[in-house]
Amino acid sequence: MSQWHSIKAKRLLSALLRLGWTVNRQTGSHKVLAKPGWPDVVFAFHDNEEIGPRMLARIAKVTGLTPEDL
């Protein structure tokens, strides 16, 4: 069983912002998040969109997010 559960994109974005990620720029629904020492990450989800466990695991791999951060 995965340690990740489905959540709304709005909740994920707020968790990333609490971890020190900032919105570097935005074009439409594509936000480019930046954090010193990490490569930029494109966040292309709408606020009420549900993000599943597999996608959360992929995002966590490139952002350092943990299930406890949510």
PDB file of N, CA, C and O in Angstrom, chain B, residues numbered from 101:
ATOM      1  N   MET B 101       0.837  -1.181   0.000  1.00  0.00           N
ATOM      2  CA  MET B 101       0.000   0.000   0.000  1.00  0.00           C
ATOM      3  C   MET B 101       0.879   1.240   0.000  1.00  0.00           C
ATOM      4  O   MET B 101       1.890   1.303   0.700  1.00  0.00           O
ATOM      5  N   SER B 102       0.486   2.204  -0.779  1.00  0.00           N
ATOM      6  CA  SER B 102       1.253   3.435  -0.895  1.00  0.00           C
ATOM      7  C   SER B 102       1.089   4.298   0.355  1.00  0.00           C
ATOM      8  O   SER B 102       0.045   4.273   1.008  1.00  0.00           O
ATOM      9  N   GLN B 103       2.116   5.048   0.674  1.00  0.00           N
ATOM     10  CA  GLN B 103       2.029   5.963   1.811  1.00  0.00           C
ATOM     11  C   GLN B 103       1.326   7.266   1.409  1.00  0.00           C
ATOM     12  O   GLN B 103       1.033   8.103   2.263  1.00  0.00           O
ATOM     13  N   TRP B 104       1.059   7.433   0.124  1.00  0.00           N
ATOM     14  CA  TRP B 104       0.405   8.627  -0.399  1.00  0.00           C
ATOM     15  C   TRP B 104      -1.077   8.374  -0.612  1.00  0.00           C
ATOM     16  O   TRP B 104      -1.484   7.270  -0.970  1.00  0.00           O
ATOM     17  N   HIS B 105      -1.876   9.403  -0.389  1.00  0.00           N
ATOM     18  CA  HIS B 105      -3.311   9.355  -0.623  1.00  0.00           C
ATOM     19  C   HIS B 105      -3.690  10.484  -1.567  1.00  0.00           C
ATOM     20  O   HIS B 105      -2.942  11.454  -1.691  1.00  0.00           O
ATOM     21  N   SER B 106      -4.811  10.384  -2.223  1.00  0.00           N
ATOM     22  CA  SER B 106      -5.270  11.431  -3.132  1.00  0.00           C
ATOM     23  C   SER B 106      -5.593  12.706  -2.362  1.00  0.00           C
ATOM     24  O   SER B 106      -6.178  12.660  -1.280  1.00  0.00           O
ATOM     25  N   ILE B 107      -5.205  13.848  -2.933  1.00  0.00           N
ATOM     26  CA  ILE B 107      -5.531  15.144  -2.335  1.00  0.00           C
ATOM     27  C   ILE B 107      -5.851  16.134  -3.449  1.00  0.00           C
ATOM     28  O   ILE B 107      -5.574  15.869  -4.619  1.00  0.00           O
ATOM     29  N   LYS B 108      -6.423  17.251  -3.093  1.00  0.00           N
ATOM     30  CA  LYS B 108      -6.716  18.314  -4.044  1.00  0.00           C
ATOM     31  C   LYS B 108      -5.429  19.081  -4.349  1.00  0.00           C
ATOM     32  O   LYS B 108      -4.546  19.197  -3.500  1.00  0.00           O
ATOM     33  N   ALA B 109      -5.338  19.599  -5.565  1.00  0.00           N
ATOM     34  CA  ALA B 109      -4.153  20.336  -5.999  1.00  0.00           C
ATOM     35  C   ALA B 109      -3.913  21.572  -5.143  1.00  0.00           C
ATOM     36  O   ALA B 109      -2.765  21.935  -4.885  1.00  0.00           O
ATOM     37  N   LYS B 110      -4.976  22.213  -4.705  1.00  0.00           N
ATOM     38  CA  LYS B 110      -4.849  23.418  -3.869  1.00  0.00           C
ATOM     39  C   LYS B 110      -4.102  23.096  -2.575  1.00  0.00           C
ATOM     40  O   LYS B 110      -3.260  23.874  -2.128  1.00  0.00           O
ATOM     41  N   ARG B 111      -4.412  21.954  -1.984  1.00  0.00           N
ATOM     42  CA  ARG B 111      -3.756  21.543  -0.734  1.00  0.00           C
ATOM     43  C   ARG B 111      -2.278  21.213  -0.968  1.00  0.00           C
ATOM     44  O   ARG B 111      -1.423  21.541  -0.146  1.00  0.00           O
ATOM     45  N   LEU B 112      -1.992  20.569  -2.087  1.00  0.00           N
ATOM     46  CA  LEU B 112      -0.603  20.247  -2.420  1.00  0.00           C
ATOM     47  C   LEU B 112       0.209  21.512  -2.634  1.00  0.00           C
ATOM     48  O   LEU B 112       1.328  21.626  -2.134  1.00  0.00           O
ATOM     49  N   LEU B 113      -0.348  22.465  -3.376  1.00  0.00           N
ATOM     50  CA  LEU B 113       0.366  23.714  -3.630  1.00  0.00           C
ATOM     51  C   LEU B 113       0.637  24.459  -2.331  1.00  0.00           C
ATOM     52  O   LEU B 113       1.732  24.989  -2.150  1.00  0.00           O
ATOM     53  N   SER B 114      -0.326  24.512  -1.430  1.00  0.00           N
ATOM     54  CA  SER B 114      -0.100  25.212  -0.162  1.00  0.00           C
ATOM     55  C   SER B 114       0.973  24.512   0.672  1.00  0.00           C
ATOM     56  O   SER B 114       1.747  25.176   1.361  1.00  0.00           O
ATOM     57  N   ALA B 115       1.028  23.184   0.617  1.00  0.00           N
ATOM     58  CA  ALA B 115       2.077  22.446   1.340  1.00  0.00           C
ATOM     59  C   ALA B 115       3.452  22.766   0.764  1.00  0.00           C
ATOM     60  O   ALA B 115       4.411  22.951   1.513  1.00  0.00           O
ATOM     61  N   LEU B 116       3.552  22.835  -0.568  1.00  0.00           N
ATOM     62  CA  LEU B 116       4.839  23.168  -1.188  1.00  0.00           C
ATOM     63  C   LEU B 116       5.269  24.586  -0.845  1.00  0.00           C
ATOM     64  O   LEU B 116       6.454  24.839  -0.624  1.00  0.00           O
ATOM     65  N   LEU B 117       4.324  25.507  -0.800  1.00  0.00           N
ATOM     66  CA  LEU B 117       4.650  26.888  -0.433  1.00  0.00           C
ATOM     67  C   LEU B 117       5.123  26.973   1.011  1.00  0.00           C
ATOM     68  O   LEU B 117       6.024  27.754   1.317  1.00  0.00           O
ATOM     69  N   ARG B 118       4.527  26.177   1.912  1.00  0.00           N
ATOM     70  CA  ARG B 118       4.985  26.140   3.309  1.00  0.00           C
ATOM     71  C   ARG B 118       6.401  25.596   3.419  1.00  0.00           C
ATOM     72  O   ARG B 118       7.136  25.963   4.335  1.00  0.00           O
ATOM     73  N   LEU B 119       6.795  24.717   2.486  1.00  0.00           N
ATOM     74  CA  LEU B 119       8.136  24.124   2.514  1.00  0.00           C
ATOM     75  C   LEU B 119       9.204  25.034   1.918  1.00  0.00           C
ATOM     76  O   LEU B 119      10.376  24.664   1.862  1.00  0.00           O
ATOM     77  N   GLY B 120       8.806  26.210   1.479  1.00  0.00           N
ATOM     78  CA  GLY B 120       9.788  27.165   0.958  1.00  0.00           C
ATOM     79  C   GLY B 120       9.797  27.330  -0.546  1.00  0.00           C
ATOM     80  O   GLY B 120      10.586  28.118  -1.067  1.00  0.00           O
ATOM     81  N   TRP B 121       8.943  26.610  -1.263  1.00  0.00           N
ATOM     82  CA  TRP B 121       8.827  26.786  -2.700  1.00  0.00           C
ATOM     83  C   TRP B 121       8.072  28.076  -2.961  1.00  0.00           C
ATOM     84  O   TRP B 121       7.161  28.420  -2.207  1.00  0.00           O
ATOM     85  N   THR B 122       8.429  28.791  -4.007  1.00  0.00           N
ATOM     86  CA  THR B 122       7.743  30.018  -4.382  1.00  0.00           C
ATOM     87  C   THR B 122       7.317  29.923  -5.835  1.00  0.00           C
ATOM     88  O   THR B 122       7.927  29.198  -6.620  1.00  0.00           O
ATOM     89  N   VAL B 123       6.265  30.658  -6.195  1.00  0.00           N
ATOM     90  CA  VAL B 123       5.824  30.700  -7.584  1.00  0.00           C
ATOM     91  C   VAL B 123       6.737  31.685  -8.300  1.00  0.00           C
ATOM     92  O   VAL B 123       6.665  32.892  -8.071  1.00  0.00           O
ATOM     93  N   ASN B 124       7.590  31.163  -9.164  1.00  0.00           N
ATOM     94  CA  ASN B 124       8.566  31.969  -9.889  1.00  0.00           C
ATOM     95  C   ASN B 124       7.895  32.729 -11.022  1.00  0.00           C
ATOM     96  O   ASN B 124       8.146  33.919 -11.210  1.00  0.00           O
ATOM     97  N   ARG B 125       7.047  32.048 -11.773  1.00  0.00           N
ATOM     98  CA  ARG B 125       6.281  32.671 -12.854  1.00  0.00           C
ATOM     99  C   ARG B 125       5.081  31.794 -13.157  1.00  0.00           C
ATOM    100  O   ARG B 125       5.020  30.632 -12.756  1.00  0.00           O
ATOM    101  N   GLN B 126       4.107  32.387 -13.890  1.00  0.00           N
ATOM    102  CA  GLN B 126       2.893  31.645 -14.212  1.00  0.00           C
ATOM    103  C   GLN B 126       2.428  32.016 -15.599  1.00  0.00           C
ATOM    104  O   GLN B 126       2.400  33.192 -15.964  1.00  0.00           O
ATOM    105  N   THR B 127       2.057  30.994 -16.384  1.00  0.00           N
ATOM    106  CA  THR B 127       1.460  31.177 -17.705  1.00  0.00           C
ATOM    107  C   THR B 127       0.205  30.318 -17.735  1.00  0.00           C
ATOM    108  O   THR B 127       0.293  29.092 -17.788  1.00  0.00           O
ATOM    109  N   GLY B 128      -0.953  30.948 -17.701  1.00  0.00           N
ATOM    110  CA  GLY B 128      -2.201  30.192 -17.633  1.00  0.00           C
ATOM    111  C   GLY B 128      -2.263  29.417 -16.336  1.00  0.00           C
ATOM    112  O   GLY B 128      -2.076  29.989 -15.263  1.00  0.00           O
ATOM    113  N   SER B 129      -2.524  28.119 -16.417  1.00  0.00           N
ATOM    114  CA  SER B 129      -2.586  27.299 -15.205  1.00  0.00           C
ATOM    115  C   SER B 129      -1.238  26.667 -14.864  1.00  0.00           C
ATOM    116  O   SER B 129      -1.137  25.920 -13.891  1.00  0.00           O
ATOM    117  N   HIS B 130      -0.211  26.954 -15.645  1.00  0.00           N
ATOM    118  CA  HIS B 130       1.123  26.402 -15.386  1.00  0.00           C
ATOM    119  C   HIS B 130       1.911  27.354 -14.490  1.00  0.00           C
ATOM    120  O   HIS B 130       2.233  28.477 -14.878  1.00  0.00           O
ATOM    121  N   LYS B 131       2.214  26.878 -13.285  1.00  0.00           N
ATOM    122  CA  LYS B 131       3.032  27.652 -12.353  1.00  0.00           C
ATOM    123  C   LYS B 131       4.412  27.012 -12.306  1.00  0.00           C
ATOM    124  O   LYS B 131       4.527  25.789 -12.226  1.00  0.00           O
ATOM    125  N   VAL B 132       5.450  27.823 -12.354  1.00  0.00           N
ATOM    126  CA  VAL B 132       6.806  27.317 -12.218  1.00  0.00           C
ATOM    127  C   VAL B 132       7.254  27.643 -10.797  1.00  0.00           C
ATOM    128  O   VAL B 132       7.393  28.808 -10.424  1.00  0.00           O
ATOM    129  N   LEU B 133       7.478  26.585 -10.012  1.00  0.00           N
ATOM    130  CA  LEU B 133       7.889  26.744  -8.621  1.00  0.00           C
ATOM    131  C   LEU B 133       9.408  26.679  -8.521  1.00  0.00           C
ATOM    132  O   LEU B 133      10.058  25.902  -9.220  1.00  0.00           O
ATOM    133  N   ALA B 134       9.953  27.500  -7.650  1.00  0.00           N
ATOM    134  CA  ALA B 134      11.404  27.544  -7.480  1.00  0.00           C
ATOM    135  C   ALA B 134      11.750  27.497  -5.995  1.00  0.00           C
ATOM    136  O   ALA B 134      11.005  27.986  -5.145  1.00  0.00           O
ATOM    137  N   LYS B 135      12.901  26.895  -5.711  1.00  0.00           N
ATOM    138  CA  LYS B 135      13.440  26.841  -4.348  1.00  0.00           C
ATOM    139  C   LYS B 135      14.955  26.771  -4.488  1.00  0.00           C
ATOM    140  O   LYS B 135      15.463  25.974  -5.276  1.00  0.00           O
ATOM    141  N   PRO B 136      15.680  27.584  -3.745  1.00  0.00           N
ATOM    142  CA  PRO B 136      17.145  27.554  -3.846  1.00  0.00           C
ATOM    143  C   PRO B 136      17.698  26.154  -3.582  1.00  0.00           C
ATOM    144  O   PRO B 136      17.317  25.491  -2.618  1.00  0.00           O
ATOM    145  N   GLY B 137      18.599  25.723  -4.456  1.00  0.00           N
ATOM    146  CA  GLY B 137      19.224  24.411  -4.317  1.00  0.00           C
ATOM    147  C   GLY B 137      18.458  23.283  -4.984  1.00  0.00           C
ATOM    148  O   GLY B 137      18.914  22.140  -4.967  1.00  0.00           O
ATOM    149  N   TRP B 138      17.311  23.575  -5.567  1.00  0.00           N
ATOM    150  CA  TRP B 138      16.481  22.574  -6.237  1.00  0.00           C
ATOM    151  C   TRP B 138      16.208  23.036  -7.663  1.00  0.00           C
ATOM    152  O   TRP B 138      16.139  24.238  -7.919  1.00  0.00           O
ATOM    153  N   PRO B 139      16.053  22.095  -8.595  1.00  0.00           N
ATOM    154  CA  PRO B 139      15.657  22.503  -9.957  1.00  0.00           C
ATOM    155  C   PRO B 139      14.194  22.985  -9.950  1.00  0.00           C
ATOM    156  O   PRO B 139      13.397  22.544  -9.123  1.00  0.00           O
ATOM    157  N   ASP B 140      13.855  23.883 -10.868  1.00  0.00           N
ATOM    158  CA  ASP B 140      12.492  24.390 -10.976  1.00  0.00           C
ATOM    159  C   ASP B 140      11.525  23.252 -11.286  1.00  0.00           C
ATOM    160  O   ASP B 140      11.888  22.275 -11.941  1.00  0.00           O
ATOM    161  N   VAL B 141      10.291  23.391 -10.808  1.00  0.00           N
ATOM    162  CA  VAL B 141       9.260  22.386 -10.987  1.00  0.00           C
ATOM    163  C   VAL B 141       8.040  23.062 -11.601  1.00  0.00           C
ATOM    164  O   VAL B 141       7.622  24.123 -11.137  1.00  0.00           O
ATOM    165  N   VAL B 142       7.464  22.457 -12.642  1.00  0.00           N
ATOM    166  CA  VAL B 142       6.243  22.977 -13.241  1.00  0.00           C
ATOM    167  C   VAL B 142       5.056  22.341 -12.542  1.00  0.00           C
ATOM    168  O   VAL B 142       4.955  21.117 -12.456  1.00  0.00           O
ATOM    169  N   PHE B 143       4.154  23.181 -12.043  1.00  0.00           N
ATOM    170  CA  PHE B 143       2.939  22.740 -11.354  1.00  0.00           C
ATOM    171  C   PHE B 143       1.773  23.127 -12.246  1.00  0.00           C
ATOM    172  O   PHE B 143       1.440  24.308 -12.347  1.00  0.00           O
ATOM    173  N   ALA B 144       1.145  22.150 -12.895  1.00  0.00           N
ATOM    174  CA  ALA B 144       0.113  22.431 -13.903  1.00  0.00           C
ATOM    175  C   ALA B 144      -1.224  21.802 -13.547  1.00  0.00           C
ATOM    176  O   ALA B 144      -1.822  21.099 -14.362  1.00  0.00           O
ATOM    177  N   PHE B 145      -1.694  22.055 -12.329  1.00  0.00           N
ATOM    178  CA  PHE B 145      -2.957  21.489 -11.879  1.00  0.00           C
ATOM    179  C   PHE B 145      -3.918  22.612 -11.523  1.00  0.00           C
ATOM    180  O   PHE B 145      -3.501  23.681 -11.078  1.00  0.00           O
ATOM    181  N   HIS B 146      -5.205  22.363 -11.720  1.00  0.00           N
ATOM    182  CA  HIS B 146      -6.228  23.311 -11.300  1.00  0.00           C
ATOM    183  C   HIS B 146      -6.553  23.048  -9.838  1.00  0.00           C
ATOM    184  O   HIS B 146      -6.392  21.925  -9.361  1.00  0.00           O
ATOM    185  N   ASP B 147      -7.012  24.079  -9.118  1.00  0.00           N
ATOM    186  CA  ASP B 147      -7.214  24.003  -7.670  1.00  0.00           C
ATOM    187  C   ASP B 147      -8.032  22.807  -7.205  1.00  0.00           C
ATOM    188  O   ASP B 147      -7.651  22.149  -6.236  1.00  0.00           O
ATOM    189  N   ASN B 148      -9.130  22.512  -7.859  1.00  0.00           N
ATOM    190  CA  ASN B 148     -10.004  21.437  -7.388  1.00  0.00           C
ATOM    191  C   ASN B 148      -9.702  20.091  -8.013  1.00  0.00           C
ATOM    192  O   ASN B 148     -10.432  19.128  -7.779  1.00  0.00           O
ATOM    193  N   GLU B 149      -8.651  20.002  -8.795  1.00  0.00           N
ATOM    194  CA  GLU B 149      -8.284  18.739  -9.425  1.00  0.00           C
ATOM    195  C   GLU B 149      -7.719  17.783  -8.379  1.00  0.00           C
ATOM    196  O   GLU B 149      -6.931  18.182  -7.522  1.00  0.00           O
ATOM    197  N   GLU B 150      -8.126  16.530  -8.457  1.00  0.00           N
ATOM    198  CA  GLU B 150      -7.659  15.494  -7.534  1.00  0.00           C
ATOM    199  C   GLU B 150      -6.331  14.930  -8.045  1.00  0.00           C
ATOM    200  O   GLU B 150      -6.213  14.573  -9.217  1.00  0.00           O
ATOM    201  N   ILE B 151      -5.343  14.854  -7.167  1.00  0.00           N
ATOM    202  CA  ILE B 151      -4.033  14.313  -7.533  1.00  0.00           C
ATOM    203  C   ILE B 151      -3.874  12.979  -6.819  1.00  0.00           C
ATOM    204  O   ILE B 151      -3.979  12.902  -5.595  1.00  0.00           O
ATOM    205  N   GLY B 152      -3.624  11.938  -7.588  1.00  0.00           N
ATOM    206  CA  GLY B 152      -3.548  10.590  -7.050  1.00  0.00           C
ATOM    207  C   GLY B 152      -2.207  10.255  -6.434  1.00  0.00           C
ATOM    208  O   GLY B 152      -1.260  11.037  -6.525  1.00  0.00           O
ATOM    209  N   PRO B 153      -2.123   9.084  -5.802  1.00  0.00           N
ATOM    210  CA  PRO B 153      -0.902   8.664  -5.108  1.00  0.00           C
ATOM    211  C   PRO B 153       0.326   8.559  -6.001  1.00  0.00           C
ATOM    212  O   PRO B 153       1.422   8.927  -5.577  1.00  0.00           O
ATOM    213  N   ARG B 154       0.169   8.066  -7.227  1.00  0.00           N
ATOM    214  CA  ARG B 154       1.337   7.926  -8.112  1.00  0.00           C
ATOM    215  C   ARG B 154       1.920   9.280  -8.482  1.00  0.00           C
ATOM    216  O   ARG B 154       3.138   9.461  -8.470  1.00  0.00           O
ATOM    217  N   MET B 155       1.045  10.239  -8.813  1.00  0.00           N
ATOM    218  CA  MET B 155       1.523  11.567  -9.167  1.00  0.00           C
ATOM    219  C   MET B 155       2.133  12.262  -7.954  1.00  0.00           C
ATOM    220  O   MET B 155       3.133  12.967  -8.087  1.00  0.00           O
ATOM    221  N   LEU B 156       1.542  12.070  -6.772  1.00  0.00           N
ATOM    222  CA  LEU B 156       2.125  12.648  -5.559  1.00  0.00           C
ATOM    223  C   LEU B 156       3.523  12.105  -5.303  1.00  0.00           C
ATOM    224  O   LEU B 156       4.415  12.856  -4.906  1.00  0.00           O
ATOM    225  N   ALA B 157       3.722  10.823  -5.523  1.00  0.00           N
ATOM    226  CA  ALA B 157       5.046  10.231  -5.332  1.00  0.00           C
ATOM    227  C   ALA B 157       6.057  10.832  -6.302  1.00  0.00           C
ATOM    228  O   ALA B 157       7.205  11.083  -5.937  1.00  0.00           O
ATOM    229  N   ARG B 158       5.625  11.059  -7.529  1.00  0.00           N
ATOM    230  CA  ARG B 158       6.528  11.681  -8.515  1.00  0.00           C
ATOM    231  C   ARG B 158       6.873  13.113  -8.131  1.00  0.00           C
ATOM    232  O   ARG B 158       8.024  13.534  -8.245  1.00  0.00           O
ATOM    233  N   ILE B 159       5.867  13.864  -7.673  1.00  0.00           N
ATOM    234  CA  ILE B 159       6.101  15.240  -7.251  1.00  0.00           C
ATOM    235  C   ILE B 159       7.015  15.263  -6.032  1.00  0.00           C
ATOM    236  O   ILE B 159       7.902  16.112  -5.937  1.00  0.00           O
ATOM    237  N   ALA B 160       6.808  14.340  -5.101  1.00  0.00           N
ATOM    238  CA  ALA B 160       7.628  14.273  -3.893  1.00  0.00           C
ATOM    239  C   ALA B 160       9.089  14.007  -4.224  1.00  0.00           C
ATOM    240  O   ALA B 160       9.987  14.530  -3.563  1.00  0.00           O
ATOM    241  N   LYS B 161       9.323  13.203  -5.236  1.00  0.00           N
ATOM    242  CA  LYS B 161      10.689  12.868  -5.619  1.00  0.00           C
ATOM    243  C   LYS B 161      11.476  14.094  -6.071  1.00  0.00           C
ATOM    244  O   LYS B 161      12.675  14.191  -5.812  1.00  0.00           O
ATOM    245  N   VAL B 162      10.807  15.032  -6.745  1.00  0.00           N
ATOM    246  CA  VAL B 162      11.516  16.210  -7.260  1.00  0.00           C
ATOM    247  C   VAL B 162      11.419  17.426  -6.336  1.00  0.00           C
ATOM    248  O   VAL B 162      12.118  18.417  -6.550  1.00  0.00           O
ATOM    249  N   THR B 163      10.551  17.362  -5.297  1.00  0.00           N
ATOM    250  CA  THR B 163      10.389  18.516  -4.417  1.00  0.00           C
ATOM    251  C   THR B 163      10.818  18.267  -2.973  1.00  0.00           C
ATOM    252  O   THR B 163      10.953  19.218  -2.203  1.00  0.00           O
ATOM    253  N   GLY B 164      11.033  17.014  -2.593  1.00  0.00           N
ATOM    254  CA  GLY B 164      11.385  16.702  -1.223  1.00  0.00           C
ATOM    255  C   GLY B 164      10.182  16.639  -0.292  1.00  0.00           C
ATOM    256  O   GLY B 164      10.348  16.649   0.928  1.00  0.00           O
ATOM    257  N   LEU B 165       8.984  16.574  -0.841  1.00  0.00           N
ATOM    258  CA  LEU B 165       7.752  16.512  -0.067  1.00  0.00           C
ATOM    259  C   LEU B 165       7.638  15.148   0.622  1.00  0.00           C
ATOM    260  O   LEU B 165       8.020  14.126   0.052  1.00  0.00           O
ATOM    261  N   THR B 166       7.111  15.139   1.842  1.00  0.00           N
ATOM    262  CA  THR B 166       6.847  13.892   2.551  1.00  0.00           C
ATOM    263  C   THR B 166       5.367  13.851   2.912  1.00  0.00           C
ATOM    264  O   THR B 166       4.727  14.902   2.943  1.00  0.00           O
ATOM    265  N   PRO B 167       4.800  12.676   3.185  1.00  0.00           N
ATOM    266  CA  PRO B 167       3.386  12.600   3.566  1.00  0.00           C
ATOM    267  C   PRO B 167       3.061  13.432   4.810  1.00  0.00           C
ATOM    268  O   PRO B 167       1.938  13.919   4.943  1.00  0.00           O
ATOM    269  N   GLU B 168       4.003  13.600   5.704  1.00  0.00           N
ATOM    270  CA  GLU B 168       3.786  14.387   6.914  1.00  0.00           C
ATOM    271  C   GLU B 168       3.630  15.878   6.602  1.00  0.00           C
ATOM    272  O   GLU B 168       3.035  16.614   7.389  1.00  0.00           O
ATOM    273  N   ASP B 169       4.159  16.329   5.459  1.00  0.00           N
ATOM    274  CA  ASP B 169       4.059  17.729   5.084  1.00  0.00           C
ATOM    275  C   ASP B 169       2.648  18.124   4.675  1.00  0.00           C
ATOM    276  O   ASP B 169       2.301  19.305   4.673  1.00  0.00           O
ATOM    277  N   LEU B 170       1.844  17.137   4.331  1.00  0.00           N
ATOM    278  CA  LEU B 170       0.481  17.425   3.890  1.00  0.00           C
ATOM    279  C   LEU B 170      -0.424  17.554   5.091  1.00  0.00           C
ATOM    280  O   LEU B 170      -1.621  17.797   4.940  1.00  0.00           O
TER     281      LEU B 170
END
